[in-house]
Amino acid sequence: MIIESIIKRAEGTIVMLGDMVYHFVEEVTGGPHVCDVPDDETDHIQTLLAIKEGYRLVKPAKAAANKKAQANNDAAEKAAADAAEKAAADAAAAAKPAPAKTA
């Protein structure tokens, strides 16, 4: 179950319940700080959601939108990295002197 930490901290929010550690962080830059709490950890879910000023349930549509935005962000970052790598390779190839022709 996706739960949001309403309070946003620079490094995210770390919560330890029992032997579980939950790290609430942005999935998307500027997005909500969220953590996927396993559905079978009902006590942990209830404990977090009981703190109304600290945590709230993320609606499934919002969670799906966040995951889609993160996937788009990841794809854009990969495309930019690939383009930079290709540009560097092209520049290196252009800087190589052409082999001397022999008659």
WODA-V405461 format. One record per helix or strand. SS is the DSSP state (A for helix, B for strand). FROM is the first residue (numbers start at 1). LEN is the number of residues. If there is no record, write none. Layout:
SS,FROM,LEN  SS,FROM,LEN
//
This chain:
B,2,4  B,13,5  B,20,7  B,33,4  A,42,8  B,55,3  A,60,36
//
